[in-house]
Amino acid sequence: MLPPLDEAVLKQNPDFDRLYKTLTGSLLNPDGSTRSNDPAAKKRDAVHNRAAYDLTTHLARHAAILAHLVRVLESKHGPAARSAELRAEEANLSVRVWALAAEALLWDTRRAVYPPEARRALANYKRHLGDARMRLADTLRVRQAELQDYGVMPVEKGGHGGEQSSKERTMREMARVWREMESRLNEVKGDLDRLK
């Protein structure tokens, strides 16, 4: 919920008044959440974040100026200025409330960028990638076992990177010839298709 704001503050600061009316009138719901999740929401959220930051900065400066003014007045007017100091302290507390509200709006905006559906989709995708990684590791182990059955030792399993057994050389040569024949067969099929 957005905290109420003193009308005197709005009258004394017309720029802030416009900003406040824009925020409360078109960008924010009464509970402080953004009004829309349409495609332009990201841009509005960026403007909103900037506005919230500017608002917090403006209010902090306003509170510092008021506190300084209270000290000056108190030094001139003594106990009568105590009331002004209390009002300044109240304004300072109000600034803190607005700062916290602005921070809450920033968190709401961040939450809106990744709505629950997107977070669930990302979590499902993460699980899918983990499952795919496990399937790939299982497939790799099966293929390595098949290679071992043919006498080819993978480097990780104790085979020597540069040294090949005659059986392994034979298997590699057979695979190379197979690929070459498959390539030539595809070329011939292409030529036959063109001749039809």
N, C-alpha and C positions, 0 to 999 in steps of 0.2 A: 504494500500500500504506500502511495506517495504521501509524504508528510505535508500538512498545510503550510502555506507560506504567508508571511505578513504582507498585507497590501502596501504598506508604507515602503517596504523594500522594493516591491515591483514599481511603484511610482517614482522612486528615486533612481532606479536603474532601468531605463526604457529598453536597452538592448537585452538585458537579462529578462525583462518582462516578455519580450517577443520570443526569446528562446524558451522560456518556461511555458508559454502558451502553445508554442509549436510542439514541444515535448508532450504536454498533457492533452493537447487537442487532437493531434493527428498521428503521433507516433506510439504513444503508450496507452495501455489500458489502465483503469484506476488501480489495479493491483501491481502496476509497474512492469508488466510483461509487454512484449511488442504486440502490435495489433494484427500483423499478418505474417504468413509464411510463404508468400508468393515469390516468384523469381527475383523480384526487385528487393526482397527483404534483406539480402546481403548488403546491398548498397545502403539501404536505410539503416541497417545495423551499424555499418561503418560510420555513417553520419551521426547516428545515435551515440556510438562510443565516443566520437570526437566531441559531440555536444556535452555528454556526461563529463568528460575530462575537462572541457572548458568551463562547465558549470562548477565543478568541484574546485578548479583553480580560481575561478572568479569569487566563489564564496569564501575560500580560504583567504584570499587577498582582502575581501570585504571585512572578514572577521579580524584580521590583523590591523587594518586601518581603524576599525571601531575600538579595538583594545588600546591602540595608541592614543586615539582621541579621548578615551575614558581616562587614561593616565594624565593627559594634559589637563583635562577638565578637573580632575580630582586635585591636581596640584594647585589649580586656581580657586576652586570652590569648596574643597574639603569634603565634609560629610554629605553635602548635597549631591556631590558627584558619585557617591556610593551607589545610588539608585541607577545612574548611568552605567556604572561598572557592572552592576548586576544585569542590566539590559544587554550590555556587551557580552557578558558571559553567556547569557541566554542565546544571543545571536551566534556565539561561538559553538554552543551546543547544537544549535540548529544547523550550523554549517557541518558539524560532524555527522548529524543525522543525514543530511543531504549527501555527504561524501559516502556514507555507508549505503544509502539508497542507490547512488550512482554505481558503486561497486557491485551491488546486487544486480543492477541492470546489466552490467558487463557480464556477470556470470549467466544471467538469463539469455543474453545474446549468444554467448559461447554455446550454451545448451541448445539454442535454436539452430545454430549452424550444423550441429550433428544431432538431429532428432532421434528419438528412441528407435525408429525403424532403421535408420542408417547405422546406429551403433549395433543393433542386432545383426544386420546384414554383414557388417565388418567382422563381428564375432564368428558368424557362420563361415565366412570366407577364410578366416584364420584356421578354424577347425578343418575345413576342406583342404587347405594347404598342408596342414599337419598330416592328414590322412594320405594325401598324395605323396608326401615325402616318405611315409612308411611303406606305401605300395612300391614306390621306386626303389627303396632300399631292399625290399623283399625280391623284386624282380632282378636287381643287380646280383644278389646272392645266388639266385637260381641260375642266372647266365654264367656266373663265375664257376658254379659247380659243373655246368654243362661243358665249359671250356676245359676244366680239369679232366673231365671224362675223355676229352679228345687229346689230352696231353699238353694243353696250353696252361701254363701257370701264370696267373695274374701277378703283377709286380708286388701288390700289397700282400699276397699270400706266400711270398717267399721265392717267387720266380726272379730271374736275373734280367734286368732291363735290357741289356745289350745282347745277352746270350740266348739263343733259341735252340730248342731241340730239333732234330730232323723231322719229327712228327709235327711240331708246331710250324716249321717252315713249309712243310707239305700242305698243312691245313690253310695257311695264309695264302699260298700260291693258288690253291683250289678256289678260295674265296675271291681272289683277284680275277681269275679266269671266269668264274661264274658271273661276276659283275660286268666284265667286259662282254661276255656273250649275251647277257641280258640287255645291255646297252645296244648292241648290234641288232638283236631281235626287235627291239623297239623301233630302231631306224628302219628296218625292213617293213615292219607293220605300217609305219608312217608312209613309206613309199607306196605300199600296196593300196592304202586308203586313198592316196592322191591319184593313183591310176584308175580307180573305180569310177 
